């Protein structure tokens, strides 16, 4: 089998051109390839959270980019708060979990990190597992968000997501990876 680095195209060494630079994203071009680049160095984090009564936490919110309500797992950008550019994914996960769902966790563990859309973006997403959840507030996000929290029995989560899809919700496909991680990741075997 060829090593992945032996298949790097000539465009990879081309000079990067900035087509647009915004607060959170930049549009870049390298050779003939255009892609989005996250302006925060920490990427994003997705939180795998199951309540003490075995319910998976999902959040619902309207996403302007697709003009639809979407169902997601609690998530957020790492280091996007003022003065927190050095924030770790684990700390961001704790912050976002409480802000979005009203649950606080006793600990979080790294599960996996990978690209959100490798053909279109440089963004890396870190999945973390939140353990020992306690409700401490209503959730719903910060003043710029309008998040609805859903607590779905873990064994019914897949069917619940497909039912929401049939109702017209956008379902983030990463949710199914998250459900797989919930079933297969344990503290005894970090990193799978």
Helices and strands as residue ranges (DSSP letters): G 4-7, G 10-13, E 16-21, E 25-30, E 33-38, E 44-49, E 55-63, E 68-72, E 75-77, H 89-101, E 103-115, E 124-135, E 148-153, G 154-156, H 157-166, E 170-171, H 174-184, G 187-189
